[in-house]
Every structure is written in structure tokens, then in C-alpha cells.
Amino acid sequence: MITVKVTYTVSAAFAAKNQQNILTFLEDFRDLNADDFRYTVYLGADGKTFIHISQYRTESIQKELLNVPSFKSFQKQRDESGLEAEPQIEVMKLLDWAGDFVIKPMS
């Protein structure tokens, strides 16, 4: 299991566009085999800090997701938007978990 946490801050002016871009790539991710990964995105209380937590069963599914065109477009637009805080990437080791529920996005 590969687990990655990415945290970054966009400008307030770009936050809504960033959210739209995230929803676009997540919709494309839903067309893939969801048994092989979990990808969640959180928005911080400031409304412009984003936290992406991704879990991949294998390195090959990680590479597949990271090469989805809408994801690459999201990254490009994010990086060119004038970030307030550059992406901080943290690879984590899954220790354990409890519970299993279906997460439904809040609109």
C-alpha cells in the first residue's frame, strides 16, 4: 500500500477554480477501478489550503492515476496559479484502520 499526503495553499482568487479542477479529475478517477485506490481531498478552514490523501494498492495504479489528463491539467493550473505555499509531499506508512464507510462529497 502506497499512501501519499500532499498539502498546498492557493491564492484566495484561485481557490474556487482549484475546487472545480479537483472535481473534474475526481470524476475521471471514478471511471477507474476503485478497488485499487482511494483518493480524498480536504479543504482547510482558511478556504484555500488543500490536503490530498491518496492510497494506492500498487505503484502501477498510482502511475495510472497521476497520468490521467484531467489530473495533469489540474496540477499545471495549480502550479501556475501563484501558489502561496508550494506542495508539501509526504509519503506515509499505513499502520492500521477501523471502520469502513462510503464517503459522499459535500457540495
N, C-alpha and C positions, 0 to 999 in steps of 0.2 A: 504494500500500500504506500502510495506517494501522497503526502499532504503538503500543500503549499499555502501560505498566507501572504497576501500582497496588500499593503496599506499605502494610500497616497491621498493627497489633497489637491483638488482642482480649485480654480477661482470660483467665486460665487456666481459669476456670469455664465460659466460653462457647466455648472452642476446639473441643470435640467437636461442639457444636451447629452451629458455623460450618462445620465439615467436612461435616456432614450436609446443610446447606443448599447448600453448593457442589456436592456430588454430585447433588443434586436438579436444580439448574439445568443442570449439565453433561449430565445425561441428556436434558433437554429440548433442549439445544443439538444433541445427536447426531441429533435428528429433523429438523434443518435441513440445507441444502446445505453439506456440509463442504468443498466445493471453494472456497468463498468466504471462509473464515475458519479460524483456528487459535486455540484458547483453552486455555492451560495454567495450572495453579495449582500453586504450590510452598509447602511448609510449612518455615519456618525451623527451625534446630536447637533453638530455645527452645520449640517446640511451640505457639506462639501468634502468631507473625508469619507472615502470609500474603503471597505475591507472586503477582499475577495478571499474565500477559503475554498480550495479545490482539493478533492480527494480522487485519486486515480488508482484503479486496480493494477494497471501496468504502465510502463513507460510508453508503450505504443499508443494507448488510448490518450495519454497526456499529449503526445505529439499530434495526434489527430485533432484534438480539440483546439490546440494552440495554432493550428493551421487553417481553421475554419475562416473563410474570407471575412465574415462579419466581425469575428473576434479580432482579426488583424487590423481591420478598419477602425474598430473601437480603440485599439492600442495606439494607432497612428494619430487619430484625432485627439486622444487624451494627451499624448506626449507633446503634441504641437500646440496645445491649448494655453500654455503658460502655467505649468503646474506650480502650486505654492509649496508642495512637498513632493519630492521625487518618490517613485515607488520603492518601498522597502519590502524586499522579498525574504521570506523566512520559510525554510524547509523544516517541517516538524515531523516528529515520530508519534504515531498513534499509540497511546498507552492502552486505552480501553474505552468503552462507552456503555451507556444504559439507555434504554428506551429506543423506540423506533416509531416515528410518526410522519405522516405526509405533511410537507410544508406547502402551504398555499401562499403565493405572493400577495402582499398588501398593495392595493392600487393607490 
